[in-house]
Amino acid sequence: MAFRLGVDVGGTFTDILLVNEDTGQTHRYKTSSTPQDQSVGVLYGIQQVCAAAGVDPSEVKDVLHGTTVATNAILEQKGARVGLVTTRGFRQVLQIARSFVPGGLAGWIIWPKPEPLADLEDTVEVTERVSTTGEVLTELDEDDVRRQLAKLRNNGVEALSICLINAYANGEHEARIAGIAAEELPGIPVSRSSVVLPELREYERAITTVANAYVQGQVSGYVRSLDEQLTGAGMDAQLSILRSDGGLVSGAVAADNPVSLLLSGPAGGVTGAAWAAEQAGYTDFLTFDMGGTSTDVALVQNLQPRIGRETTVGDLTVRATSVDVRTVGAGGGSIAHVPPLTQALRVGPQSAGAAPGPASYGRGGTEPTVTDANVVLGYLPAELAGGEIGLDTEAAAAAVKTIADATGLNDVQRAAEGIVHIVNENMFGALKLVSTQQGFDPRDFALVAFGGAGPLHANALGKLTGAWPVIIPPSPGVLSAYGDATTSLRDEAARTLVRPFSDFTDSELAGLLDELAATARESLLAAGLGEEDLTVGYSADVRYHGQGFEIPVPLDYAAFAAGAGAGFAGLRTAFDAEHSRLFSFLLDNEHELVTVRATVNGPHPEVASITLESGGEDPSAAERTRTSLFVDGETVGAVVYDRNRLLAGNIVPGPAIIAEMDSTTLVLPGHAATVHPHGSLLIRPADSKE
């Protein structure tokens, strides 16, 4: 038998999912993350899940991994010292940046401008120039290149990025500089903009290339270390890393292009949510992934997540394809505090993380967190993560009491409820960013909730958004790992054109798309896939002539290949429809084709769906115990159910708690959870007619 592993590393927990490829049977394990070296927690979790399943590690053939190594390097500012080589006259490209300041009116007064990832003293200029069409206007002065690289060597740079003007149109000068750097700076990793992002706009191309170099050392070291540890544990497995756009790349490709991994972890959750929603019969939904440190949300239509062309982590925004995920610092470990000046309760973004963790974990934490508030309210069982973490109710109450005293409530339960209400509002704000702010009514969508803490807050988020049903997938605490284990290899190739539609015929563009598809296929074929395994999708960034931005639109390759003019006619219609949806107006200006890209996907792994035995509406056979909850300012009686014993068709009325190894679901009064035949819980208002 062959097995594959999905591995998702979060700020607090590392989730492992073992999948039997022959039967579809799964085994899961949840362990504390090891921020000092993520591979330690990953390897421990793999060993534990294999032991629990009675599987020899040598039987695992694929390890599919969503990682936050690149993300953490950016957030913690622990990347390499990067040298930047650019064209003479453009040394301050990172310092000038874009004239955009976040925040509302007068936001610039209190906004500290982030420091560039490559210091000005580590930025050098070389003599060369290429036109926007790729014509060499000034030959590269190689002697000058050697002199400038010597300066960077003396500065002690640890990585090199090369971003020359218009290199997207002709990357020969960048390639030659990289060759010289191999002689002058031996052993230093090199990132070239013509490889990392061969697209228009110098600042975006420069910051993306520098970010790639900034994290490359840590990512390549992590991939190499994990690969060695897997081999040392007796596993001859192929290691693949999840990209920000939800596709997989081999470990080697990921190490060379780590900027594409900045949203690796959240992308796995969206992929897993799409699988769960499809099983439950829903195609349009919001995703709500609440872990110990943060919450990630996204919007999915017709089972396809919205894909953006930018990735934002902290203060850094780079041009890299990613699932349109928004993140807020709201998780189970988010710390509640009362600033002395305002005396107003705040929750997060600071987190207790995995060490020491919430006060209730009994590991030395004393600050009040969202988890502690849930313990005080009675929403959590005595143990988490299958018994790995026992909860100390007295420590939780003592921590939350500091909030009760600081706010003058003098009631621990009311203070705890205040913490929960505020964190729910914070997450509601994130959901509005991907729905109402982009022209979507959340009431038209279901809400898929997962992560270790997501099901605990999901019912409340359903009430705030009006998104019903709230879907709690099977094994929600490890759904991101499930997404990692069930996604496919992916790569893409792009080319910037910046030309009006009238400059092309349909057949000319079809020829260009064929070239891009061939380039994107290379890494997947090198990974051992055959041509028959690959599928190709196409898209274009389009704008009206004179606009300073473009909108990504899907391309119908068949229409262009037919060569009868239908391709550009359809592209024009699709762009106008998306422009109207986003901005409510159209222009008469000519349409311009800015960038075209081809995305190649490998086969999607099949996993057998869960099918529960039918059991009627009565859930009493799954009853574990009875308890008391504090809800809406009063104490109410509730039933605790064992999710593993619930059957298809069971209806669990609120108030209730549904407990399982990796997560806990709270059903509020006035609501009910119906068990779907494929294992999901569907929560709706009790008076719902559905």
Secondary structure, DSSP 8 states (H G I E B T S, - for coil): --EEEEEEE-SSEEEEEEEETTT--EEEEEEE--TT-HHHHHHHHHHHHHHHHT--GGGEEEEEEE--HHHHHHHTT----EEEEEETT-TTHHHH--S---SSTTGGGT------SS-GGGEEEES-EE-TTS-EEE---HHHHHHHHHHHHHHT-SEEEE--TTTTT--HHHHHHHHHHHHHSTT--EEEHHHH--SS-HHHHHHHHHHHHHHHHHHHHHHHHHHHHHHHTT---EEEEE-TTS-EEEHHHHHH-GGGGTTHHHHHHHHHHHHHHHHHT--SEEEEEE-SS-EEEEEEETTEE-EES-EEETTEEE---EE--EEES-STTEEEE--TTT---EEEEEE-TTTT--GGGTSS--S-BHHHHHHHTT-S-SEEGGGTEE--HHHHHHHHHHHHHHHT---HHHHHHHHHHHHHHHHHHHHHHHTGGGT--GGGSEEEEESSSHHHHHHHHHHHH---SEEE-SSGGGHHHHHHHT--BEEEEEEEEEEEGGG--HHHHHHHHHHHHHHHHHHHHHTT--GGG-EEEEEEEEEETT-S--EEEEE-HHHHHHTSSHHHHHHHHHHHHHHHHHHS----S-EEEEEEEEEEE------------B--S--GGGEEEEEEEEETTEEEEEEEEEGGG--BT-EEESSEEEE-SS-EEEE-TTEEEEE-TTS-EEEEETT---
